[in-house]
Amino acid sequence: MRRAFTAIESLTEKEKKLDDVLVLLTEAQIATQQQFQETERRFQETERRFQETDKRIEALAQKLTESHLQLDERIKSLVSAIGEFIRTRQ
């Protein structure tokens, strides 16, 4: 009879340890899920910022292109005016 009680006590202790381990594993799983969610949120935020940066770069490139076209036109007009000035001076 004493052996039976000892075996039951041993099983009870092992069951408690197993329950403790299961609690730790569950908590670790929850923490891991939260970290994955946070990482996903950060990736999405980074992607959004990249898209905004791409749009700004695109807008600046367009402005720069327009500015270069205007400059080209101004240079063309200036060269033409210089040529006209030289022709009328002679």
C-alpha positions in Angstrom: 0.0 0.0 0.0 2.8 2.3 0.9 4.3 1.7 -2.6 1.1 2.7 -4.2 1.0 6.0 -2.3 4.6 6.7 -3.2 3.9 6.0 -6.9 0.8 8.2 -6.8 2.8 11.0 -5.1 5.6 10.7 -7.7 3.0 10.8 -10.5 1.4 13.8 -8.9 4.7 15.7 -8.7 5.6 14.8 -12.3 2.1 16.0 -13.4 2.6 19.3 -11.6 6.0 19.7 -13.3 4.5 18.9 -16.6 1.7 21.5 -16.0 4.4 24.1 -15.1 6.3 23.3 -18.3 3.1 23.5 -20.4 2.4 26.9 -18.8 5.9 28.1 -19.7 5.6 26.8 -23.3 2.2 28.5 -23.7 3.6 31.8 -22.4 6.6 31.4 -24.7 4.3 30.7 -27.7 2.2 33.8 -26.9 5.3 36.0 -26.6 6.6 34.6 -29.9 3.3 35.4 -31.6 3.3 38.9 -30.2 6.9 39.4 -31.5 5.9 38.1 -35.0 3.0 40.5 -35.0 5.2 43.4 -34.0 7.8 42.5 -36.6 5.0 42.3 -39.2 3.7 45.7 -38.2 7.2 47.2 -38.5 7.7 45.6 -41.9 4.4 47.2 -43.1 5.4 50.6 -41.7 8.7 50.3 -43.4 7.1 49.4 -46.7 4.7 52.3 -46.3 7.6 54.7 -45.7 9.5 53.2 -48.8 6.4 53.9 -50.9 6.2 57.4 -49.6 9.9 58.0 -50.3 9.5 56.5 -53.8 6.6 58.9 -54.5 8.7 61.9 -53.3 11.7 60.8 -55.4 9.4 60.4 -58.4 8.0 63.9 -57.8 11.5 65.4 -57.4 12.7 63.6 -60.6 9.7 65.0 -62.5 10.5 68.6 -61.2 14.1 68.2 -62.1 13.2 67.0 -65.6 10.8 70.0 -66.0 13.5 72.3 -64.7 16.1 70.9 -67.2 13.6 71.3 -70.1 13.0 74.9 -69.1 16.8 75.5 -68.8 17.3 73.9 -72.2 14.7 76.2 -73.7 16.3 79.3 -72.0 19.7 78.3 -73.3 18.2 77.8 -76.8 16.6 81.2 -76.7 19.8 82.8 -75.4 22.0 81.2 -78.1 19.4 82.3 -80.7 19.5 85.8 -79.3 23.3 85.9 -79.3 23.3 84.7 -82.9 20.7 87.4 -83.9 22.8 90.0 -82.0 25.9 89.0 -83.9 24.1 89.1 -87.3 22.6 92.5 -86.7 25.8 94.0 -85.5 27.8 93.3 -88.6 
